[in-house]
Amino acid sequence: MSKEKFTKEMTIGEALEVNPKAEVVLMGFGMHCCGCPVSQMETLEEAASVHEADIDEILTELNNMNDKHTCSCGCGEEDCFCEEDEDGCDCGCDCGCEDEDEEE
């Protein structure tokens, strides 16, 4: 599963188009500007500089997040992720949704 990589030249708006969950990572670095009109023009590198955050660390977290995929359970929980390898996804879901299915 190949996804677009985040780069320091991307605007915040472009980053959110690549993966809307990027907002959670950016907010973790004090960048609460995702809904701001400036986010459509300001690059990730510019925003990191303004917020005195390490752009390389931000990109690492964003790209690590983007390399994960949502579990096939389809529960939609934000924390329901697993790693996909060459054999596919077999690590399951730790959000508890599989347990709920068994109760029904």
Secondary structure, 3 states (H helix, E strand, C coil): CCCCCCCCCCEHHHHHHHCCCHHHHHHHCCCCCCCCHHHHCCEHHHHHHHCCCCHHHHHHHHHHHHCCEECCCCCCCCCCEECCECCECCCCCCCCHHHHHHHC
